[in-house]
Amino acid sequence: MKKIGLIAGNGRFPFLVAEEIKKGGNQVVAVALKEETDPALEKIVDRIFWINLGKLQKLIDILKQEAVTEAIMAGAVKHTQLFAGLKFDLRTIKLLASLKNKKADSILGAFTKELKNEGIDLLPSHIFLKHLLPKKGIITGKKLSKTEQKDVDFGYELAKKIAGLDIGQTVVVKDQVVVAIEAIEGTDECIRRAAKFGKENTVVVKVSKPKQDLRFDIPVIGPGTMRAMAESKARILAVEEGMTLIFDKEELFKIAKENNITILAV
């Protein structure tokens, strides 16, 4: 039995990772973010420590104190938190000052190096959840028309380019016109924003980055994404095969079926 650290953000991701680690007979030491993490996580981990976002030194101190040498980041942290007037500790301030920019890849890459320098390896975030990665093809819903397939192909090519620039990982298109591009607001809000311009039957494409670091920021979809699509009357959600985690499939498929939404992996 060994201890695995869980750096927990928001959503279901940390819960699913913790459950799988426990199934393997290992202990979970969670470091939870007061601004993001669901308090219910306390019920399924072995130990939990609560810290404020931006307290890098405290996070490292906790993991070292608990003799953790391997950790996983699971769950999103809203990028808007960078503008929320948080009080960063000295180590975080120095890390941010060392960056050329504050894109997600830059921040998370530097964070990973800080952990490595302290003897803590960050594991791929999907390492215990590979069974949730989709294979190519229709996942649920009806087949695409030729026009819809053209939109998926068009959106995929553009989404890959946008993701490569570390702007966002989602593009919404309709009739081969770009309706919305994900930025700091996240996928669900991008889908809702797209509905203002594209109205019904938009095509949502979500991809990984061209050189995706699987230790963080791996694409995820779940019932929340489906609810955003249902509200927006979107028609198709295309994700990247083998590179997108699908959470809570039963509920997700139910929402998709009720709203005539097709999900496919490309």
N, C-alpha and C positions, 0 to 999 in steps of 0.2 A: 504493500500500500504506500502511495506517495501523496504528497500535498500538491495540488495544482491551484495556482492563483487565478482568480476570475475578476478581471477589471470590468465592472458592470455598468453599462449605460442604460438606455431606456428600452421599453418594449419587451417582447417575448424571448428574444435571443438569449439573454443571460440565463433564463429559466431552463430553456432546452439544453443549453450547454451543461449547466449544473446537473441536470437530471441524468445526462449521458455519462458524465464523469463519475457520478455516484454509482451508476449501473456497473461500471467497470471496476468497482471496489476501491476507488480512490477518494481522498478527501478534497473538499472544495473550501478554499479560503477566499472569500469575496471581499473586494474593496469596492464599495458602492458609492455613487456620487449623489449627494444630497439633492442636487438640482435635477437629477434625471431618473434615478433607479426606483423601481416599484418596491416599496417596503416589504411586500409579500415574499421577496426573495429570501428574507431571513429564515423562512420556514423550511427551506430545502437545502441550505448550505450548512457546512459544519461550523464555520466561524464567519462573522461578517464585521467589517469595520466601515464606518461611514466617514467620508471626507467631503470637503467642498472642492468643486472643480477648480483647477489651477494650483493645487497643493501637491506638486510633484514630489517634493522631498518627503512629505508625510507618506505618500503612496509607497515610495521605495522603502522607507523605514519599516512600514508595516510588513511588506513582503519579506524583507530580510529578517526581521524579528521572528516571523513565522517559518523561517528556513525554506521559503519558496524559491525554487530555481527555474520553474517553468510557469508561465502565465498565459492566459488567453484574454483578448479583448473581445467583448460581445455586447452588442447593443449600441445604438447610435447615440451620439452626443450632438445636440443641435449646434450647428456652426454659428448661429446667431448668439450663442452664449459668449462668444468672443467680444460682443458689443454690449454685454449686459452689466457692465460696471463691476465685474468680479475683482476680488482682491487676490492677485497672484502672489505666490511666495517667491523668494529670491531666485530659486533654481528655475522656476517657470519663466520668470522675467528674463533671465539670462538665456534660456533656451529660445524664447520668442525673439529676443534681440539678435540672436545668431543667424536667424533665417533670412533668406533673400526675399521671401514672401510668406504669406500666411495661408497658402492653399492647403487643403487637407493632407495631401501627400507630403508636403514639406513639414508640417507640424507632426504628423504621425511617424514619419521617418526619423525625425530627430528624437522623438519620444522613445522609439524603439532602440535607438543607439544609447540613450541614457540608461535604459534598463539593462542592455547588454553589458555596458561598462560596469554595472553593479552586480554582474553574475546572474542576471535573470533573462532567460530566453523567452521571447514572445512566440508562441506557437501559432500555426495557421488557425484562424478563427473557426473554420469549418471542419477541423480535424476529427471531431466527434460527431459530426452531422452530415457526413457524406451521403447518407441514405436519403437526404432531403434535396439532393441536386437532381434536376430533371434531365432526361434524355431527349434527343431531338424529336420533334413531332408535336401533334396536337395533344395537349395535356387534358383539356376538357373543353366541351363546346363543339359547335358545328364547323365544318370545313370552310376555308376562306374562299371568297370569290377571287377572280383574277385581279380585280381592282384592289381588293384588300391585300392580296399578296404583294402587289406592286408597292403599296404603302408600307408594308412591313419591310420589304427590301430597301426601300428608300430611307425609311426611318432608322434601320439598323446601321446603314453606312454613315449617316449623319451622327447618330448617337455615339458610335465608336470614335469619331473625330472629336466630338465635344468631350467625351470621357478622357480622351488622350490629352486634352488641354486642362484636365482636372477642374472643369467647370461644374459638371453634373453628369449623371449617368442615364438620364431619361430624356427622351424626345417624344413629343406628341405631334402627329401629322394627320392630315386629311386630304385626300385627292392630290397627293404628292406636294402638299404645301406644309411648311413647318408652322404649327399653331403655337407651340410653346416648347421652351427648353428649360430643363431643371437648373436652378442655380442654388442659392443658399437656403431656399425654403423647403427643399426636400421633394421627394417623388409625389406624395399624396397631394400636396398643395399645388404642385405643378399641374397635375391632372385636373384639379378643380379650376385652376386659372385658365387652362386650355378650353374648358367648356364655355367660357365667356366669349371666345372668339370662334371656336370650331363647332359649337353647339353639339348636336348628337353625332354618334357613330364615329368618333375619333379613334385613332390607332395609337396605342401607347407602346413604346419600345424602350426597354431597360436593359443595359449591358454592363459588362465589367470594363475596366480600363484596359487598353491594349497590353500594358505590362502590369497587370493587376498583382499587387502584393497581397497574398492571401492571408496575411496576418491581420489585416484591417480593411475596412470599407468594402467588403465583399457584398454584392447586391443581394437584397432580401425582399421578398414579397410575402404578404400575409393577408388576413381578413381586412385589415385597415386599408390596404391598397385597393381591395375589391370594393369596399364601401365607398371609397373616393370615386372609383370608376362607375359604380351604380348611381351615385348622386349626379355624376356628370354625364350619364347615359353614354359612356364610352363603349365601344364595340369589341375591341381586341387589345389584349395585353401580350406582347411578345417579349420573351426573356432569352438570355443566352444559355444554351445547353451546357450543363456541367459546371456552370459558374454562378448560379443563382440559387440561393436557399429559399425553399418554399415552406413556410410555417403554417401550422394548423390547417392542413389540407381539407379536412372534412368541412369545416366552416367556410373556408375559402371557396371550395367547389359549390357549396350550397348557394352562396351569394351569386357566384358566376352563373349558375344554372337559372336562378330566379330572374336574372337580369339579362339573359341572352348574351353573355360575355364569353368569348373564346379566349383561352389561354394556350399559348404554344411556346415551345422552345426552338430556337433557330441556331 
